[in-house]
Amino acid sequence: MGDPGPNVILNNPGGGMPVDDLLYLVRGLFGDRTLGDAARFVEESFADHVYRPMHRRRSLRCRRPCKKHNDRFFQYIEQKKYDFPIGHPDSFCGSCTLQSTVLMLFCKKKKGDVMKRELTWIWFLIILLVPAMAVTATAGSLDAFKDQSGGLKISGGTAHIPVMKAAAKKIMTANPQIRISIAGGGSGVGIKQVGEGLVDIGNSGRKPSENELQKYPLKMHRWAIDGVGVVVHPDNPAKRLTTDQLKAIFAGKATNWKALGGPDKSINVYTRDAASGTRAVFWKKALAKGDITATAHFVPSNGAMKTAVSQDPYAIGYVSVGHIDASVAPVALDGVVPSLENVKQGRYKVARGLYSNTKGDPHGLAKKFIDYLYSDDGQQLVAQKGFIPVK
């Protein structure tokens, strides 16, 4: 095979295996499945003892298993309804280490240390190869920032910030000559600042209004879908409300938790300021444009809302579904919990897009940044931060 060069990340007994071959191999076996799905597939197949003893193999050298066991391997995949986009194993070459290893597991039921050792090898290969796919994909997505320099200013919606920070970190790590600054302020602030040329990208958790579009020549770029969920303190037992009950709470008509299944304590309402896109969506879709009590406590961001509710046992507020974690408890609205899956399936109706707006068509670093959000790596960041990718 000759000198494999820097592209080699794993050596098997037959020589170096290039990244491209590894990507083809892992995609072949596991498609776009996550590491957890791939590992669970291996574990389930082992637990089911699909294959009986065939013959001994003392190493992980790449060998083509016999056709009988290849066929049974695919029968098992079909039976378990794993949608792996792979061709018949006969089409794989003998250097396919991971497939040979998985098939070797299927070909015989092992016991004791031998099985433990080979199962450990399988885990090692999965853990090694799956991240290699991500690293290679990320490198491709970041190629657009090579030989670039300068600054990029972003402001606006606070729901966007986790994705913005993660993307900016990757870009600036790949190219230290690029400086990206990120500020919040809410959707209204982001739209106003980008429209006036104060920033390059203005984020919003809603579409710009007709008045804003008449005032500024904005271009909208929707790269994620999110929901807005009602949250309370985790110790509050009142975790199911109807829309009418929610309206009454935020209007100041329902003032005690006891009538709603909670403690005999006053309800502390938390809301966002008028510039917030999260508030605009919540007010329109959850409250049907109903009143919000003047006694409500105002907080400036999704993060601040989550902190306030987590520290107040009698609080009620609302945050981006992507921000919900164990520090707060989601409230089912009309029997539907505000979760990403329910938003994705359309069951939870208080949903919205996440937008990055530019003044006219984006160019320079702004265009490259938005293109990165739409890339495979960017959309993976969207999912990792708790939102629904658009691609």
Summary of the structure (lengths in Angstrom):
residues: 391
radius of gyration: 26.1
end to end distance: 38.5
largest distance: 78.1
contacts: 1268
relative contact order: 0.12
helix: 46%
strand: 20%
